[in-house]
Amino acid sequence: MNAFLLTRILLQFQSEDDDLIEEISAVTRTPDGSLWVGSDEYLSIERLTPMGDGIYGGHKVFHLKDYIDLFDHDSEVDIEGLDYSDGYIWVTGSHSLKRNKTKGKKNKKDIKNLSEIERDPNRYLIARLPVLNGELVKTCSHSVDEETPLTAASVKKVDNHNLLMEILAEDEHLGKFLTMNIPSKDNGFDIEGLAVKDHKLFLGLRGPVLRGWAIIIEIELENSAPGILTLKDLGDGSYYRKHFLDLNGLGIRELCLNGDDLIILAGPTMDLEGAMQVFRLKNVLDYSHNNLWEQKADCLETLFNLPFTIGSDHAEGLALYPCLGYENALMIVYDSPNENRRPQDHSIFADVFRLP
């Protein structure tokens, strides 16, 4: 089924740097109506507020280093997932390695570039940031439990990565992809989806895809020390669960929760042009063990196919968005936007689709 476009929303930024608009990778919406946007190349989160008539502006930048301890102040976070839950904005980096790009100038140099793999420590970030009156803060009182304040924190650092990577290094499915240092665009380990319920996190992997099966990692986090989160034992001696999904061979580009259901944006794992689809995994909060989901089961269904444009409009982020009487339509933002999506300088259109 093809997507039904309800409307387009104009996002107006104040940044003079076109990289922000060219590489939007994540979006979420807070109860006050604000949109929060992340970009691949930035060490910040961008807030846009509703201006009326389907326009968002009032662009404000929040630098992550002002709220949490980063590995450094230079390497990119490669923000790939944003979500809001219970007073917090949650953010994840890709946790991926990258192979150097070719430049198209000197063959010998380009061939050398293809042999070089880089690691950016800040990509190994999973963090929560309290939101108070539309502003990110380091700490504030909880609207429900005043004795337990909301505090900014991130998953415990271990060497040049984090605790999650330490634990997954021993995993029977994912460990070899990590120890062999396979870059993200080579079907290597790459987190590109994030959905959060309280402190339960679903991390969608663009890669690896194993014989056509995409993977979601489920974890739960708890406070370990001021500013530091650790993985909680899920009750069976394990600190994570794995959900394997038949997404027609596609990897996961983003996630969001719609009640107890998980909405999944899926696209190609490798660096290629291809179809992108949206799926629903039903009642995802009900499962307490590893699972394998086929489309012929009632729990996993294809919702719609996204329009396909070669060379541009790579869907990267999604969020629930009330629109035209639909309480939960689906907003999607794009990396490498088509020029028709940019009506003026520093502005870009996001799409809103009907959610079946």
Secondary structure, DSSP 8 states (H G I E B T S, - for coil): -B--EEEEEEEE---S-HHHHHBEEEEEE-TTS-EEEEETT-SEEEEEEEEETTEEEEEEEEEGGGTS--S-SSS---EEEEEEETTEEEEEE----EE----SS-HHHHHHHTT-EE--GGGS-EEEEEEETTEE-SEE--SS-TTS-EE-EEE-EETTEEHHHHHHTT-TTTHHHHHTT--GGGT--EEEEEEEETTEEEEEEEEEEETTEEEEEEEEEEEEETTEEEE---SSS-S-EEEEEESTT-EEEEEEEETTEEEEEEE-SSSS----EEEEETTGGG--S-EEE-TTSTTEEEEEE----TTS-EEEEEEEEEETTEEEEEEEEEES--GGG--STTEEEEEEE---
